[in-house]
Amino acid sequence: MKKLIALFATTAVASGSAMGAIALSGTSSVSYDDNGSSASATTYDADLTITGTAGATTFTQGMDIDAGISVTSSTLSTTIGPVTVSADMHNEDDAATVSSTGGLSADSGDNRSVTVSLDAPIGDATIGLDDTGDVTVTGTFSGVTLSHTVQDGADTTSGSASIAGMDVTLSNDAGSTTWTIGTTVAGTAVTVGSDKSVSATFGVTGNTVVVTHTAERASATSTTSTKYSTAQKDAYTTIAVSRDLTSGAALSATYNTFDSSLTLKASVAF
């Protein structure tokens, strides 16, 4: 069935001489980093996304275009009643990809895939099923949003709620629990997490200061499931000042206490 649905999704796009709608979007930026006591560096980045839509079918192509043209993503998705088919057609080489936690990912080979999912509403809850066999139940009850995923040996549960002016999130992944609590005091948005992280945002939209503290990280070896390894890293704090200009561009300055570096960045999105 999965093959037939995937073939239908491909045919739905290929049968038309042109997509029903084409949208272009992207970002570009230039950054100067003094790198603290190390040599300074200037980096450039430009990305382009092309999105084509025909009925319930969407094709999205992402490209990195600052130093040549290279494909970063290629996705085709379609909806047939309660069934959604999504095909990831780009085989990323993730051997040199640095994770958000600083670990190095090992290339897992051909990572193209086709995902078939089912979303069926039952009362105030929605039951979802994907081609890996995971079953997810989500719903909002009395202002509390809950999600539970049943999977082989590693069930996950997450919830979120706004209580007395505080935004609370809670997640349990195979017995490991994490949480965040966020609130706004005198115009300052503050968020604390179970990993000892703290962030505070001052100012108004388009003109903000964000202070973020990241706790010390212990070293960890990669596992079969995550393929990530992380090295020990001391705690550090970043202070980021950003401002939107009337020209449509944005300017930002970020200071990082880890290496005493200052990064200046100018960017524009279209």
C-alpha positions as CSV (number, residue, x, y, z in Angstrom):
1,M,0.0,0.0,0.0
2,K,2.8,2.4,0.8
3,K,4.4,1.9,-2.6
4,L,1.0,2.6,-4.3
5,I,0.4,5.7,-2.3
6,A,3.9,7.0,-3.0
7,L,3.5,6.3,-6.7
8,F,0.2,8.2,-6.6
9,A,1.9,11.2,-5.0
10,T,4.6,11.2,-7.7
11,T,2.1,10.9,-10.5
12,A,0.0,13.7,-9.1
13,V,2.9,16.1,-9.6
14,A,4.3,14.6,-12.8
15,S,0.9,14.6,-14.6
16,G,0.6,18.4,-14.8
17,S,2.7,20.5,-17.2
18,A,3.1,23.1,-14.4
19,M,2.6,23.4,-10.7
20,G,-0.6,25.2,-9.6
21,A,1.5,27.7,-7.6
22,I,5.2,28.5,-7.3
23,A,6.6,30.4,-4.3
24,L,10.2,31.6,-3.7
25,S,11.6,32.4,-0.4
26,G,15.1,32.6,1.1
27,T,17.6,34.3,3.4
28,S,21.0,35.9,3.0
29,S,23.5,37.1,5.6
30,V,27.0,38.2,6.3
31,S,28.7,37.7,9.7
32,Y,31.9,39.0,11.2
33,D,33.3,37.2,14.2
34,D,36.3,38.5,16.0
35,N,36.8,35.0,17.6
36,G,38.1,36.4,20.8
37,S,41.9,35.8,20.9
38,S,41.9,33.8,17.7
39,A,42.0,35.1,14.2
40,S,38.8,36.9,13.0
41,A,36.6,35.5,10.3
42,T,33.9,36.6,7.9
43,T,31.3,34.2,6.7
44,Y,28.5,34.4,4.1
45,D,25.3,32.5,3.7
46,A,22.5,32.5,1.2
47,D,19.7,30.0,0.9
48,L,16.8,29.7,-1.5
49,T,13.6,27.6,-1.1
50,I,11.2,26.8,-4.0
51,T,7.8,25.5,-3.1
52,G,5.3,24.2,-5.7
53,T,1.7,23.4,-4.9
54,A,-0.9,21.5,-6.9
55,G,-4.1,20.7,-5.0
56,A,-3.2,18.7,-1.9
57,T,0.4,18.0,-3.2
58,T,3.4,20.1,-2.3
59,F,7.0,19.9,-3.5
60,T,9.7,21.8,-1.7
61,Q,13.3,22.2,-2.9
62,G,15.9,23.8,-0.6
63,M,19.3,25.0,-1.9
64,D,22.4,26.6,-0.5
65,I,23.5,29.2,-3.1
66,D,26.3,31.3,-1.5
67,A,29.3,29.5,-2.9
68,G,27.7,27.6,-5.8
69,I,24.4,25.7,-5.8
70,S,23.9,22.6,-3.7
71,V,20.7,20.9,-2.7
72,T,19.9,20.9,1.0
73,S,16.4,19.3,0.9
74,S,13.9,17.9,-1.5
75,T,10.5,16.8,-0.2
76,L,7.3,15.7,-1.9
77,S,4.1,15.4,0.2
78,T,0.4,14.8,-0.5
79,T,-2.8,14.2,1.4
80,I,-5.4,11.6,0.6
81,G,-8.2,11.9,3.1
82,P,-6.8,11.1,6.5
83,V,-3.6,9.6,5.0
84,T,-0.5,11.8,4.4
85,V,2.4,10.7,2.3
86,S,5.8,12.4,2.6
87,A,8.8,11.5,0.5
88,D,12.3,12.8,1.5
89,M,14.2,12.5,-1.8
90,H,17.5,14.2,-0.7
91,N,20.3,11.9,0.6
92,E,22.1,14.2,3.1
93,D,25.7,13.5,3.8
94,D,25.6,14.1,7.6
95,A,29.1,12.8,8.4
96,A,30.3,16.4,9.0
97,T,27.1,17.8,10.5
98,V,27.5,19.3,13.9
99,S,24.6,18.8,16.2
100,S,23.0,21.5,18.4
101,T,24.7,19.9,21.4
102,G,28.1,20.0,19.8
103,G,28.3,16.3,19.0
104,L,29.5,14.9,15.6
105,S,27.0,12.9,13.7
106,A,28.1,9.8,11.8
107,D,26.8,9.3,8.3
108,S,24.1,6.7,8.4
109,G,24.1,5.9,4.7
110,D,21.2,6.5,2.3
111,N,18.7,8.4,4.5
112,R,16.0,9.0,1.8
113,S,12.6,7.8,3.0
114,V,8.9,7.6,2.4
115,T,6.6,8.2,5.4
116,V,2.9,7.2,5.4
117,S,0.9,8.6,8.3
118,L,-2.7,8.4,9.4
119,D,-4.5,11.0,11.5
120,A,-7.9,10.1,12.8
121,P,-9.9,12.4,15.2
122,I,-11.7,10.6,18.0
123,G,-13.6,12.9,20.3
124,D,-11.1,15.5,21.7
125,A,-8.1,13.4,20.7
126,T,-6.3,12.5,17.5
127,I,-4.7,9.2,16.8
128,G,-1.8,9.1,14.4
129,L,0.0,6.1,12.9
130,D,3.2,6.2,10.8
131,D,5.0,3.6,8.7
132,T,7.5,2.8,11.5
133,G,4.6,1.4,13.6
134,D,4.6,4.3,16.1
135,V,1.1,5.3,17.4
136,T,0.7,8.9,18.7
137,V,-2.3,10.2,20.6
138,T,-2.6,13.9,21.0
139,G,-5.3,16.2,22.4
140,T,-6.1,19.3,24.5
141,F,-8.1,18.8,27.7
142,S,-9.1,21.6,30.0
143,G,-6.3,23.8,28.6
144,V,-3.6,21.1,28.9
145,T,-2.1,19.7,25.7
146,L,-0.9,16.1,25.9
147,S,0.9,13.9,23.4
148,H,1.8,10.2,23.9
149,T,3.7,8.1,21.4
150,V,3.8,4.3,21.7
151,Q,7.0,2.9,20.2
152,D,9.1,-0.2,20.7
153,G,10.8,0.0,24.1
154,A,10.9,3.8,24.3
155,D,7.4,5.4,24.8
156,T,7.4,9.2,25.0
157,T,4.9,11.5,26.7
158,S,4.9,15.3,26.5
159,G,2.5,18.0,27.8
160,S,2.2,21.7,28.0
161,A,-0.1,24.2,29.8
162,S,-0.4,27.8,30.8
163,I,-1.0,28.1,34.5
164,A,-1.3,31.3,36.5
165,G,0.8,33.2,33.9
166,M,3.4,30.5,33.5
167,D,4.0,28.4,30.4
168,V,5.0,24.9,31.5
169,T,6.3,22.0,29.3
170,L,7.1,18.5,30.4
171,S,8.5,15.6,28.5
172,N,9.3,12.0,29.4
173,D,11.4,10.0,26.9
174,A,11.8,6.3,27.9
175,G,11.9,7.3,31.6
176,S,14.1,10.4,31.2
177,T,12.1,13.6,32.2
178,T,12.8,17.2,31.1
179,W,10.9,20.4,31.7
180,T,10.8,24.1,31.1
181,I,9.0,26.9,32.8
182,G,8.5,30.3,31.2
183,T,6.9,33.5,32.4
184,T,6.9,37.3,31.7
185,V,7.8,39.7,34.5
186,A,7.8,43.5,33.9
187,G,8.1,43.0,30.2
188,T,10.9,40.5,30.5
189,A,10.3,36.9,29.2
190,V,12.2,34.4,31.4
191,T,12.5,30.7,30.7
192,V,14.3,28.1,32.9
193,G,14.9,24.4,32.1
194,S,15.6,21.2,33.9
195,D,19.1,21.2,32.2
196,K,19.9,24.3,34.3
197,S,19.5,26.6,31.3
198,V,18.2,30.1,31.7
199,S,17.1,32.7,29.1
200,A,15.7,36.2,29.3
201,T,14.4,38.4,26.5
202,F,14.0,42.1,26.9
203,G,12.6,44.8,24.6
204,V,9.9,44.7,21.9
205,T,9.5,43.0,18.6
206,G,12.2,44.1,16.2
207,N,14.5,45.5,18.9
208,T,15.4,42.9,21.5
209,V,18.2,41.8,23.9
210,V,18.4,38.0,24.7
211,V,20.6,36.7,27.5
212,T,21.0,32.9,27.5
213,H,23.0,30.7,29.9
214,T,23.9,27.2,28.9
215,A,24.9,24.8,31.7
216,E,28.0,22.6,31.7
217,R,27.8,19.6,29.5
218,A,29.3,16.2,30.3
219,S,30.9,14.1,27.7
220,A,29.0,11.2,26.1
221,T,29.8,8.5,23.6
222,S,27.6,7.9,20.5
223,T,24.9,5.3,20.6
224,T,23.4,3.1,17.8
225,S,20.2,5.0,18.0
226,T,21.5,8.6,18.0
227,K,24.8,8.3,16.3
228,Y,25.9,11.4,18.2
229,S,29.0,11.8,20.4
230,T,29.5,14.9,22.6
231,A,32.6,16.2,24.3
232,Q,32.6,17.9,27.7
233,K,32.0,21.7,27.5
234,D,32.0,24.3,30.3
235,A,29.0,26.5,31.0
236,Y,28.8,29.7,29.0
237,T,26.5,32.7,28.5
238,T,25.6,34.6,25.3
239,I,24.2,38.1,25.0
240,A,22.5,38.9,21.7
241,V,21.2,42.3,20.6
242,S,19.1,42.5,17.5
243,R,17.3,45.2,15.6
244,D,15.1,45.3,12.5
245,L,15.7,48.1,10.1
246,T,13.2,49.9,7.9
247,S,15.1,48.7,4.9
248,G,13.9,45.2,5.7
249,A,17.3,44.0,6.9
250,A,18.2,43.0,10.4
251,L,21.4,43.7,12.4
252,S,22.6,41.7,15.4
253,A,25.5,41.5,17.7
254,T,26.2,38.5,19.9
255,Y,28.8,38.2,22.6
256,N,29.8,34.7,23.8
257,T,31.6,34.3,27.2
258,F,32.9,30.8,26.2
259,D,35.6,32.2,23.9
260,S,35.1,36.0,24.6
261,S,34.0,36.4,20.9
262,L,31.8,39.1,19.4
263,T,29.8,38.3,16.2
264,L,28.2,41.0,14.1
265,K,25.7,39.9,11.5
266,A,23.5,41.6,8.9
267,S,20.8,39.5,7.3
268,V,17.7,39.8,5.1
269,A,14.8,37.4,4.5
270,F,12.5,37.4,1.4
